[in-house]
Amino acid sequence: MRLFLSLSAILCAASAQQFGGFYGQPAGPAVRPLTQTSGFGPAPSGRAASPIQQMASWTYLNFDGIDPKRTVPENGVFTGIQVTPDRIFLTLPRSREGVPATLTWMPNTGVPVENQPLLPFPDWSWQQGHLDNCSGLVSVFRSRIDSCGRLWALDSGVLTPLDGSPVAACPPRLVAFDLKTGLAIRSVTFPPQVLRERSLLTTLSLDEEYSSISNCENMFVYISDTSAPGLIIYDLGRDLTWRFEHQSLMPDPQQATYTIAGESFNLEDGVVGMTISNLGHERMLYYHPLAGRALYAVSTNALRNPGIPSLPVIKVGDKTSQGAGLFADTHGEIYFSPLSETAIASWNPNTGLQRILAVDPERLQFISDITVDQQGSLWFVSNRFQAYFNRNYNPRGTNLRVMRIPYAANGAQFNGFNAAPLDPFSFYNNRFIRDTKNSTAVL
């Protein structure tokens, strides 16, 4: 049973809904506003407008305040996004050499731009931890912003994982920055007991169920270990860390080849996508490996108990292809992007409603992260990772994009997608799977 339409059904649905295609122009060498042919404004004659607004695009990433000779432009790729009313934060893991900054930002002006130089966050002194006695950041895959105005950056501490053997340059850690001042107000270095020789920490989910403005310390952080698959749990209030392992966090070797826009690559990565949403009255962490189509869930009550003997994992269902980004909004709707279908879709675990939000074979090539801003608009980044992995970025085209889909005024549906779900849709009935093989907890 599947969480998403087959490829042929998606394409038929796209035709029926008149989804717009890619109307963008090749990226130029300088920063400039995009024209209305970007998909942000009216569509060409005879075609309905795409719901996607392309807010920023790059041929290669560039940086403000750094000598271009210190960079290798084609080696820069972003994998994470967070958005505030005035800033867009992008995380750049040092998957290859020549990436001068790993945690960056750009102004959120509402005006689409091309080749916007990225700024370091909080400043350049934080961007060279591997060369500065591990006092700064080394390689950040994703960050998250909490309700108390803190940006949490998950630093893997690992350099160049795609080029030969990864280098564990510094201990992985979690750093919280005050968004008002840019000051680091919390730094957590993970104890060796919760790490493995091949650990690569890539994604974090903030569980603020019991947190409040008056008690910002009452929070749990769930962290994915992708290369040595496991979940690391950090209890902020008690300053404790533990680890769980389970078969559902492992990659499926049969699903380790990804084909996007006719180009393939192989990467046997475990758990990557994670988000928190309710299932009935129970709060759940939903997750999936990169190499795999299955979506799983586990109760956060179980995750917050380091003494539990095994994880009560639910297999929710199967997507039609692998995916990376996963995010739930305040209404409990979960957004995901099946890679081969180059689409953005959503699913509500309580109503069963599935929706296709957009299909775009050009702009939606490898959605690596998804988020929702304070106005309810959906933001996501695409990085054509299949081309990046194969060293095949287009030196005269667009390789990296920041995009959004605005929220409709009625607060319930996206513009143009108020129709009933299309058939055939089907789900698992949220059956508990008692397979707890290889499930352990380590304090």
N, C-alpha and C positions, 0 to 999 in steps of 0.2 A: 504494500500500500504506500501511497506517495503523498508528499506534502506539496507537490507542484505539478503543473501540467507537463506532458511530454513536449519535446521540442516542436513537433509538428503542430500540436495543439496551441502552443504559445504563438507560433507564427501566424496561425489562423486567427487567434484571438487578437493579435496585434493588428492584423489586417481589418478585422471587424471593428476594432476600436479606433482605427486610423491613427495609430501611434506614429509620431514623426520620426524621421531618421536623423542623421548627422548633417547639420547644415554649416558646420564650422569651417573656417579658413585655416590654412597652414599658419603655425605660429611664427611671428616675426621676431626680429632680434631685440626689439625694445618694448618696454611696457606701454600699452595703449589700451583704451577701452575697446571691447569687442563690438562689432556691428550687429545689427539685428538678425543677420543670417546665422548667428550662433545657436539659435534655438531658444534664446532668451526672449526674443520679440516675436512678431508675427511670422508664421510659416510661409514658405513659398506658395504661390498660387496653386490651388487644387489639393493641398495637403493640410491636414489638421495639425495644430501646434503640438509639439512634444511637451509633456509636463516638466521635463528636465530644464532647469536653468543652469547653464555652465557659467560658474562664477570666476574661475581662474583656470588657466591652462599654460603648459610649458612644453617646449621642445626638450630642453634640459633644465634642471633646477639651477638657479643662480642665487647669489647671496650678497647682502648689503654689508659693506665694510670689510671685505676680505679680498686679498689679491687673487684674481682668477687663476694665476699660475699655481696656486696652492690647491686647486681643485681638479678633479677629473670629471668633467660635466656629465658624461654618459653613465657614471657610476652612482649618481644620486637618485634615490627613489624614496617616496614617502609611503608609509603603511598605515598611519593613524591620523585621525582628525578629531578635534574638539572645537566648539564654537561658542563665543560669547557675543553680546550685542556689538562689541567694537573690535574683536579680534578673532582670527582663525588660527588655531594651533595645529601644526603639522609635525609629526615625528618621522625622523629619517634614520633608520638603523644603518650602522656602518657595515653593510653586507659586502661592500668592496671598498678599496682604498680611495682616498681623494674626496671624502665627504667632510667638509669643515665643521658642520654643526649637526647635532642629532635631535635637538628640541628647538623648534623654530615657530615663528608666527608671522602673520601679515595682517594689515588692517582689514576689517570687515566693513567696507563702505557701501555695500549693496550694488556697486558698479562692477560689472565683469571686466577682467583685465587679462592680458597675456604677458607671460614671462616676468611676473612680478618678483623682484628680489626678496628673498626671505631674510628675516631678522632673527638673531639668536635669542632664545629665552632662557633665563632672564637677561643674560649678556654673554659676551664671548668668553669670559673667564670660566664659564661652566661647561664649555664645549669640548674640552680636551682632557678628560679625566684619565685616559690611558697614557697621557704624556705629562700629567701633573700629579703624580703620586696618588692617583685615584680620588682626588678631592672634587673633581667635576664628574660630568656624565660621560659615559663611554658609548653606548649604543642603545637607543630607546626605540622600541617597536610601536608602543601605544601609550597614551596617557588618558586620564579621566578627570573630570571636574566634579567636585561634590557640591552639596547645597550650602556649605559653609565658606565658599569662595576660595577653595584650595585646588590647585592643579597637581594631581598625583602622576609622577613620571616613573615608569617601570624601566629601570636600567638593567639590561641583560648582562652588561660587563663583558660581552663577547664581541670580538672583531672578526670581520670578513668570513662569516660562516658559509658563503657560497664559493669562496676561492680556496680550494684545498682544505687543510685542517683548520677548524676554528681556533682562535686564540682567546683563552680566558684571561683577558688583560687585567680585570679587577673583579672583586666580589660583586655579584648582583645585589642591587638594592632598590628600595622604594623611597623616592624623595617627594615631599609635599612642598609646594611653593604657594605663598600668599599672592593671589592675583592682583591685589591692590598695590603691594609694595615690591613684589618680585623676590622677596626674601625666602630662603629655604627655612621652613619652620618645623620640619620633621624629616629625619633620615633613618631608614631602617635597613641595616645590613643583614641579609638572611644567614642564619646559622648553617654550618655545613651539614647538620643532621637532616635538613630538609632538601638538600641539593644532591645531585648525582654528577658523575664525571662529565656527562654530555648535556647537562642542564642548559636550556635556552628559554628564558622567561620572556613571553611575548605579549600577553593580554591580561588585563585586570578588569574586574567588576567590583564596584563599590556597593556594599550592602548597608544602606542607611535606614533600615527598618526601625531601629530604636534610636536613631540619631536625631538631634534637633539643634537649632541655632544655639540654644543654651548649653548643649552637651554634645559638642562636635567630636568628642573622643569615643563616643559609643558607636563604633562602626567596625564592620568586618570587611576585609579585602580578599577576594578570591583571585588567584593568579594561576595562569596556565604555564606549565613546563612542557614545551612543544617537542623538544628533541629527546628528552628522557621522560616520556609522558607521565604526568601527574598533576595534581592540584595542590597548590600551597595556600594555606589559609593564614591570614594575619589578623589577630584580634588587637585592634588599636587601643582599646581601653585598658587591656591587661598587658599589652606589649608582649604577646605570645605568638608563636608561629608553629604550625604543624603541617603535615603532608598526608595526602591520600593518593593511593594508586588503584586503578581499576582497568579492566580490559576495555571498557568503553572509551577510555582516553587514548588508546593506542591507534596508530594508523592501520588502515586496511591495505596491505600490499597490492591487492587487486584494484585499488582505487588511487594509486599513487601517480598515475599519468593523467595530465590535464591537457585538454585541447580547447583552445580559445582562438576564434577567428582563423582556423586552419593551421595554427601553430601549436606544437606540443612540447611539454617538458615533463620531467619526472622528479618528484620530491616526496619522500616518505616522511611527512610530518604528522605528528599527533595533534592533540587538542589545541585549537587556535581560537575559534569563535566562541564567545561566552556572553550571556546576558541574563538578567534576573526578571522574572515575571511570575505572576500568580497562576496556580492551577487550582481553581476553586478558591478555598480559603487558605491554601498552603502556598508559601513563597518558595519558588523553585529557581535553581540555577540551570539554565538550558545551555547546552554546549555541543560542539561537534569537532572531530579531528579534521584537519585539512584534507588528508588522504582518507576520504570516506564520504558516504552519502547519508548516513544515519544521523538523526538528531536525538540527543539524550537529555534527560533531566534528572536532577536529584534535589531533595529537600534541603533548603538552607539550614533548617534545624539540625539535620544530620551533619552537615558540613561544620557547623559551629560546635560540634561535640567531638573533641579529639579522641575520646575513649570509645567511640562507637566501633564495634568489631568489623563491620562491613558496610558499604554504601548501598542504600536501597535505590538502585538506579532504575529509571523508567526509560524504555526505548519508545520515543514519541512517534517516529516514522522515518521515512526515507525521502530525501530530495532527489530530483532527477539528475543532478550532478553535484560535484563538490562545491564548497564555498568557504569563504574566509570571514567576512564581516557578519555580525549578528548583533541586533540591538532591539530592545523593547521600550516602547514609549509608556507614558503614564496611564494610558488606557489598557495596557497589557498586550498590545499588538506587537508581534515580533516581526522584524524586517530582516530579510536575508537576500542574497544574490547568488543564484546558481551560476557557476562560472561559464559552462559551455553555452548556456542560453543567453548570455549577456543581458540579464534582466534584473530588475528590482521587484521583489514580491513581498507580501506580508501574510501572516497567519495569526489568528487569534486562538490560543489554546482552549479558551472557555466556550467560544461560540462556534469554532470550526470554520469560520469565515476565511477564505483565501482570496487574495486580490493580486492581480498583476498591475504594478504601478507604472512600469515603463520597460520597453524592450528597445535596445539600441545596439546593433552589432559593432558600431565604431566606438562610441563614447563609453560604453559600459564594459570594457575589457578589463577584467579582474578588479572587482570592487573589494578593496582590502579592509575597509572600515566604514561603519555607518554610525550616525548619531542623530539626535533630535534636539533642536535648539529650544529656547524658552518660549518661542511663539508656536512651537509644534511643527516647524518645517523640518523635513528630512534632509540631512546632509550626508554626502558620501564622497569618497575619493577613488579614482581608478588610476592604475599605474601600468597597465599593459605588462604585467609581470612576466608573462610568457615570453615577450620580446626582451625584457630586461634580463631574464635568466639566460636566454640564448645569445645575449650580447647583440641584439638585433633592433635596438631603438632606431627610429627614423630620424636622421639628422636634419630633415627639412619639414617634418610634420609635427603633430601633437602627440606626445607620449604620456603626459600626466595631466590630470584634471581634478578640480574641486567642483562639485555640483550640488544642487539642492532641488527638492520638490516642495513648493510652498503648501502650507496647510490651508484648507478651505475655510471660509468664514463661519460655516456651521459647526466647525470644531469636531466633525465626525468623519469626514471623508476627504480625500484629496480631490482637487479640481479635476473634473472629467472622468472620475472613476466611482460614480455613485450607483452603477448598475449592480444587479445581483451577481454573485459569483458564477463563473462559467463552468460547465461540466466538461470532462469528468474530474471531480475532486474527491479525494478519499484520504482517510487518516487512520492511524492506529487509534484504538480506543483507550489510550493512556493506561495500558495494562502494566502493572508492576512486574518487572523482570527480576527474579530473585537470584540471578547469576551473580554471585559475589566473589567469583574466582579472582585471585590475585589482588583482593582489596585489603589494604593495610593502612594503618595510621601510625605516624611516627611523631612523637613530641620533640 
